[in-house]
Amino acid sequence: MDFQLRQATPEDAEAVVLMQTLAHEECYPHLLSPGFFRGRRASIPERVERRRPHLAVPDPRIIAVDASNELVGFADAGPGRDDDGPEPLELYSIYTLRRTYGTGLGAALMRAAIGDGPAYLWVVEDNPRALAFYLKQGFRPDGKRNTLPPEWEELPEFRMVRQAPSAG
């Protein structure tokens, strides 16, 4: 599958929100209620407006488009948000549509967003595909756990860290 990566702009907000909504529906149906997904669909216009300023920054907001110019992936990163952040850089999110699984798109998005250096991220528990992907990219759980906010039905999550290679 051919795809192109580029920095997102505020004009991409609607496409990003629609793609992420579909990606959530594809990867979390076993974790979240049907009401959650109905609410996400109903809140698309509001979420698009909230997303615009998030895309108007120099930090990595990387989108992937396929040969039909359809948005099929998104990754964003920036300064770590945790007070006890194990690394300065955090991968905030990375999503690809199911039809791109196995194409290398996820790895390409990750490289574009955070490179190959140290970083950390949070991953939802009971998400074996994401866990396998992050392990393959060099991330390891660091023991820190949390729950997502009530609007995300308080799903449990845990932190993973990729450290700088040790000099040796």
C-alpha positions in Angstrom: 0.0 0.0 0.0 1.4 3.4 -1.0 1.0 6.3 1.5 2.5 9.7 2.0 3.3 11.3 5.3 3.1 15.0 6.1 2.6 17.5 8.9 -1.1 18.0 9.6 -2.6 21.5 9.4 -5.8 22.9 11.1 -7.6 22.3 7.7 -7.0 18.5 8.3 -9.0 18.6 11.6 -12.2 17.0 10.2 -10.4 14.2 8.4 -8.3 13.5 11.5 -11.3 13.3 13.8 -13.2 11.1 11.3 -10.3 8.8 10.8 -9.6 8.5 14.6 -13.3 7.8 15.2 -13.2 4.9 12.8 -9.9 3.7 14.2 -11.4 3.7 17.7 -14.4 1.7 16.5 -12.0 -0.8 14.8 -9.7 -1.3 17.7 -11.7 -0.9 20.9 -15.1 -2.5 20.3 -14.3 -5.2 23.0 -13.4 -2.5 25.5 -15.9 0.3 25.2 -19.7 0.3 25.2 -21.9 1.0 22.1 -23.0 4.2 23.9 -19.4 5.4 23.9 -19.2 5.1 20.1 -22.6 6.7 19.6 -21.4 9.6 21.7 -18.2 9.9 19.8 -20.1 10.1 16.5 -22.5 12.7 17.9 -19.6 14.9 19.1 -17.7 15.0 15.8 -18.4 18.6 15.0 -17.3 19.8 18.5 -14.2 17.5 18.4 -13.2 18.9 15.0 -13.2 22.5 16.4 -11.2 21.4 19.5 -8.7 19.6 17.2 -7.9 22.6 15.0 -5.6 24.4 17.5 -4.0 21.1 18.3 -2.9 20.8 14.7 -1.7 24.4 14.5 1.6 23.8 16.3 5.1 22.9 15.2 5.2 19.7 17.3 4.8 16.5 15.2 1.2 16.1 14.0 1.8 13.5 11.2 -0.9 12.3 8.9 -0.7 9.5 6.4 -2.8 9.6 3.2 -3.2 6.7 0.7 -3.1 6.9 -3.1 -6.8 8.1 -3.1 -5.8 11.0 -0.8 -7.8 9.4 2.1 -6.4 9.8 5.6 -5.5 6.4 6.9 -3.2 7.2 9.8 -2.2 9.8 12.4 0.5 10.2 15.0 1.2 13.1 17.3 3.9 13.7 19.9 5.5 16.5 22.0 6.8 17.4 25.4 6.0 14.8 28.0 2.9 15.6 30.1 3.7 13.5 33.1 5.2 15.1 36.2 7.4 12.0 36.5 7.9 11.6 32.8 10.7 9.0 32.2 11.8 10.8 29.0 11.2 14.3 27.7 9.3 13.2 24.6 5.8 11.6 24.6 4.0 9.9 21.8 0.5 11.1 22.5 -1.3 8.9 20.0 -0.9 6.8 16.9 -3.7 5.3 15.0 -4.0 3.5 11.6 -7.0 2.1 9.9 -7.3 -1.7 10.0 -6.9 -2.0 6.2 -3.3 -0.6 6.6 -2.3 -3.2 9.3 0.9 -5.0 8.3 2.0 -2.4 5.7 4.6 -0.7 7.8 2.5 2.4 8.1 2.5 2.4 11.9 6.3 2.2 12.1 6.6 5.0 9.5 4.3 7.2 11.5 6.2 6.5 14.7 9.5 7.4 13.1 8.1 10.6 11.7 6.6 11.6 15.0 9.4 10.6 17.5 12.3 9.2 15.5 14.2 6.3 16.9 15.2 7.9 20.2 13.9 7.8 23.8 10.2 8.5 24.4 7.3 7.2 26.3 3.6 6.5 25.7 0.4 5.3 27.4 -1.4 2.2 26.0 -4.8 0.9 26.9 -4.7 -2.5 28.6 -6.2 -5.5 26.8 -5.0 -4.2 23.5 -2.6 -7.0 22.4 -2.0 -5.7 18.9 -0.9 -2.3 20.2 1.3 -3.9 22.9 3.0 -6.2 20.3 3.6 -3.2 18.0 5.1 -1.1 20.8 7.3 -3.9 22.0 8.6 -4.4 18.5 9.4 -0.6 18.4 11.6 -1.0 21.6 9.1 0.2 24.2 8.8 -1.6 27.6 6.3 -1.2 30.4 7.8 0.8 33.3 5.2 -0.3 35.9 3.2 3.0 35.9 -0.6 2.5 35.6 -3.5 4.9 35.3 -7.1 5.0 34.1 -8.6 7.1 31.4 -11.1 9.8 32.3 -14.8 8.9 32.7 -15.7 10.0 29.1 -13.4 7.1 28.1 -15.2 4.8 30.6 -12.1 4.8 32.9 -10.3 2.2 30.8 -7.1 1.0 32.5 -3.8 2.0 30.8 -0.1 1.6 31.4 3.0 3.5 30.5 5.7 2.2 28.2 9.2 3.7 27.7 11.8 3.4 25.1 15.2 4.4 26.5 18.3 5.6 24.7 20.6 2.7 23.8 23.2 2.3 26.4 26.8 3.1 25.3 28.7 0.0 25.2 
